[in-house]
Amino acid sequence: MKTNEINNNSNWIAFKTMVKRDLVIQARDKWEFVFRVAMLPFVLILLYGYILPRVGIVAPTFPNQMFPGMVGMSILVTGIHGTAVPLTMDFNMSREIEDRLQAPVNVRVVAFAKMFVGILESWIGGLIVLPVSLLFMASSLDITINTQSILMLIPILILAAICSATLGLLVGTIIKPSQIAAMFPGFLMPLVFTGAIFFSWNALSATPIIQKLVLINPLLYVNEALRAVLTPQISHMHLIYSISGIIISSLIMGYFGAKRFARMSGGKW
């Protein structure tokens, strides 16, 4: 029992130290982080939430349709980037991961520390979208905010952040540093534009094949869950199904990400 307590304390100390170090490094590049996280939402909100509704190309209510999707996209994309890019750099270039793996702790502590930083970044990414959305779309938004919706929103945001970190863990153990530049057009763009940002899943009933294909996209479930809570007046996937989709996606991606991480680190999960 005493040995277990010592191991738990060692794991906790190592976890805190690793997270603190990564956060300190991120703090040094905070403006680069803000620019990276805010640029894509800013462009999409400016175009689809402000310009196009005013010139009559999309309906005036369209910003309200896309707002939950913008929040979900920012959380998922930021969390993936915050976990995957440092992980692939550590494994393939800086080799810093080798120093961490020499610590007398289980390899999962190292992986969880990387994922936790990605989770924190994903929440920051979601928060950054709010002022941008309010600046350009406030007059068009009809968001439901009450005690019940907040209580439902909190676990959804937690699940979305975990989902982003598990996907980041998987991606970070697959891509190489030379492939990072191709990650955005080759992986993130399809993820974003098939993730029900500009449309609800029910609206895809007009294209049944695509409606089924997009079910492999975890962003779809995140956005549909947020839409069910923030804009329940808009057609959306049933909340039970969307939350189940987030959980199942996280478990699948976490399982394969953990296996690849353990294999690359030469340890046992």
N, C-alpha and C positions, 0 to 999 in steps of 0.2 A: 504493500500500500504506500509506504514511504517512497519507494522507487518511482511509483507512478506519479506521485505528487511532484517529485523532483523533475521528472520528464515533462510533465505538464507545465511547470514553471519555466523550464528551459525553452519549451516550444513557444510559450507566450512571450517571453523576453525576446527570442529570436524574431518572432512575427512582428512585434512592435518595432524592433530595430530596423528590420528590412522595410517596413512600410514608411517609417520616419525618413529613412534615407531617400527613398523614391520620391516622397513628397517634397523634401528639401530640394532635390534636383529639379522637380517640376516647378517649384516656386521661383527658381532662378530664371526659368523660361516662361514665366506666367503670361507675358504679352503674346508670345508666339502661340501659346496654348489657346488664349482667348481668340486670337485671329483665326486659328485653325478650326476651332469649334463653331465660331459665329458666322464664318463666311458663307458656307453652304445654306444654312437657314436664312441668313440675311438676303441672299440672292433670290431664293425661292419665295420668301415672304414678300419681298419688294415686287417681284414679277407677278406671282399668282395671287397674292393677297392684297396688293395695292394698285398696281398698274392695270392689269387685265380686267378686274371688275369695273374700274373707272372708264375704260375705253369700250366697255360693253362686250368684250369677247367671252367672258365668263359671267355667271350670275352674281349679283351683289351679295348673295348668301354664301358664295363659295369659300371665302375666308373662314367662316364658321365651320365648314366641312373639313378644311385642311388643318385647322389649329391643333386638334389632338394628334394628328399625324406628324406635325412638325415637332411636337414635344417628344413623341415616341422615337422619331428618327434621330433627334439630337442625343437622346439617352443611349440608344443602341449603337449608333455610329461612334460616339465619343468613347463609350465603354470598350468597344472592339479595338479601336485605335489605341486607347490607353493601356490595354492589356497585351495586344498582339505585337505592336511595334517594339516596345522595350524588350519583350520576351525574345523575339527573333534576333534583335541586335545583341542581346546578352549571350544567346546560344551560338551565334555565328561570327560575331565581330569582336566585341569587347571581352567576351568569355568571362564576364563578371559572374555569371551564373555558377561557374565552377567554384568560386570562392564561397558562395552561399551554400552550395551543396556540401562543402566540407564542414559546415557547422554540424554539431552533434544533435541534429534534429531530423525528423522524417522529411522526405522530399515534398510531401504534401504541404508542409508549412511554407516552403519556398513558393510553391504554386499559389497557395491561398493568399500570400502576401502580394504577389503580382496581381491577382484577381481583385483583391480588396482595393488596391489603388485604382484599378480600372472602374470599380463600382463607384468610388468617390468621384472620379472624373465624370462618370456618366451623369450623376446627379447635378454636378456643376454645369454640364452641357445642357441639361434640361432647364436649369434656372436661367441660363444665358438667353434662351429662346423667348422667355416671358417678356422682358422689356422690349425686345425687337418686335414681337407680335403686337404688343400694346401700342407701340409707336405707330405702326402702319395699319393695324386692323382693328383697333379698339372699337370703332363705330360699327363694325360689322359682326362683332362677336356676341353670341348669346350663350354664355357658359353657365352651367348649373354648379353653383358653389354653395353648399350647405353642410351641416354637420355630417349627415349620412354620406354625402358624396366624398367628403374629405376622409372619412373613416374607410371608405372603399378605395380611395385613390392611393393612400399610403402603402398598403400591401402590394398594389399593382406596380407602383414605382419601385418598390424593393425587388419584386420578381423581375421587372424589366431590367433593372441594373444587374442582377445576378445572371440573367439570360445573356446580356451583353458581355459580361466577363467570361462566361463559359464559352461563348462563341469566339471571343478574343483569345482564350487559352488554346482552342483548337486551331485557329488560324495562325497564331504565333508559333505553333510547333510544325506548321506546314510550309509557310512561305520563307523564302530566303531574303536577306537584305537587298539583293539585286532585283527582287520581285516586288518590293514595297511600292515603287512608283506605279506598277501595273495593278496594284490591289484596288485602287479607287475605281478606275474604269472597268476593270475585269470582275470585281467582286462587289464593291460597295454600291456602285451605280445600279446594277440589277437588283440588289437587295433593297435599295431605297425606292426605286420606281415601280416595284411590284409589291411594296409593303403597305398598300392601302393608305397612302398619305393623302392623295387627291380624290379618292373614291372609297366607298365602303365595300366590304366583301359581298354584301347582298346585291349591290349594283352590278356586280360581275355576272349575274345570272344570265345576262344577255350574251355572254361568251362562256358557256359551261366548261369548255376545256381549260381555258385560262383560269377560271374560278377554282378549278381543282388543282391546277399546277401551282398556284401561288400559296397553297396550303403548306408547302415545304418551307416557306419564308417565315422565320420567327418574328420579324417586324410586323407582319400582318396581324398576329395575335396581340402584340403589344398595342398597336394603334386601335384595333377594334375594342380592346378592353378600355383604353382611355376614352374612346368615343362613346362607349356605353355609359361611362360615368360622367364625363364632362358635357357631352351633347346627346343626351338620351333621346331627344326629339328626332335625331337623324337615324336612318336605318343602319343597323349594326348587327354583328354576330352576337349571339347570346353570350352573356358575360361568363357563364359557366364553361362554355366551349373555348372562349378566348383565353381565359385563365388556365384551363387545362392545356391548351396549346403552348402557352408560355412555359409551363412546368415540364411538359413532355419534351419540348425542344431543349430546355436547359439540361435535363437529365441525359438526353442523347448526346448533345454536344459536350457536356461535362465528362461523360464516360469516355468518349473517344479522345477528348483533349487530355484527360488524365493519363490514359494509356500511352499516348504519344509522349507526353511530358516525362513519364516514368522511364520510357524506353530511351529517350534522348539524354536523360540525366543519369542513366545507369543505376537508378535506385528502384526501390519497391514502393508502390503506392500504399 
